[in-house]
Amino acid sequence: MPSRPILPVLALGFLLAVSASAQHHHVMGGKVDYDPDPSGGDPNPPEGCQGVQAKINISSNGTIFSPATITVDAGQPVCWTWSGTSSTHNVKADDGSFTSGPPGGRGNFQRTFDTPGTYSYHCQVHGSPTAGMRGTVVVRSSSSGGEGPGKLEIASTAYTVSEGAGALTVTVERVDGSDGAASVKFATTAGTAKRGKDFNPRTGTLRWANGDQTAKTFEVPIKNDTAREQDESFTVKLSKATGATIATSSAVVTIQDDDGAGCGAALTAPSKLRALGQSDSEIRLTWADEPAAASAFRIERRPEGGTFQEIASVAAGANRFTDSGLPGGTVFHYRVRAEGAEGLSAFSALAAGATDGPATPCGDARKALCLQGGRFEATVAWSPSEGEAGIEAKRVVLPEAPGSGLFSLSPEEDLQLLVNVRNGCAVNDHFWLDFAAVTDVEVTVKVRDTRTGRTWVYFNPAGQTPAAMRDVDAFATCP
């Protein structure tokens, strides 16, 4: 491999040094013009927000407004406060209607919102109107409504919460009337934020009695991790209201990372790569768990015994690629890595796939296992170390188990590998494949449907012990 030129390395070191010396002036977008003095706030706010109910705090070592979304009544003051922080902060409305002035290590800013609406703001040091450290003030009408059943609505169409907050409180209001009992169902729907990984899903019902116009709340647990990642979101939805109509039915919740993201999240390798033959000239690749900072994915392929070459690049979010124009009955190995502003990730684990082979009867009984009455042909090749020519494994027939067979991967003829094909057509319209092994040599397992030519392939690199698996989607070739 050619050596890397030293100039880019020196340039990278220079950029890191400049970034470190200017960390208090960084914002997601470039040069920042700070307002010289506070404007749009209340005169003479109390020090430390004493006596103000609606408070927004910045922790001593944080870059998150807490809470990031706050709901108040018209005419109610909101106060931001920070002190003793390790970096400087300020508060500026996205539309420029108010600002706390230049950033500082400690600060106190108060504003009374007289007009109902949604007011978005950000810290000019660590955020912008679209990313990083930002928040929202939702101002609702202080009127009590009128006669009639009223309407049910989520207090804000957008919430922002730190992943370290523990939970998000969602407020649902009954406005413009309170005659009669009312209820509404709520639920969460995953987006870029995943159920069970980034938040715990919630469903339930909120209820109001006749004459009750009190706002109801429910909490959505937010899960924390240590991975640096970009903002992720999910949706809260209202449905099936009784006794009242739904006015605002959904809200988008943005989870802000608290592990140093915002100026680029770390790239991790794609996972769960699979390669499945689609025809005698095509193999489809799929993968999961894309890193948040990825902008594209680079795909490499090699034939058996060959070397990897890049064959394609696909945009982030695709999660799949179909490799076409391939020769029939041929095995290929694939690997994928993510590309982003920070460069390239490590490669994914290898996946093997094969184009369809011939639709011919099960072959040489000395080299292959003929399973399920000859419907499927299983062969195994192994190598004691990477790169060596494959050795055909010896097979052992199990007459009492027509769907199963064993293979020996050593000269001593120890039985080290099991292959089993099960008929799952009545369950999910597929034939299933079970595989287990006790070896760490390089292994390639091929199972061919003799009726269609469709071929399932598994590759285990040298030095790894494969985990036992059951692939219930192995062959979509029923009956």
Summary of the structure (lengths in Angstrom):
residues: 479
radius of gyration: 30.3
end to end distance: 50.5
largest distance: 92.2
contacts: 1511
relative contact order: 0.08
helix: 5%
strand: 47%
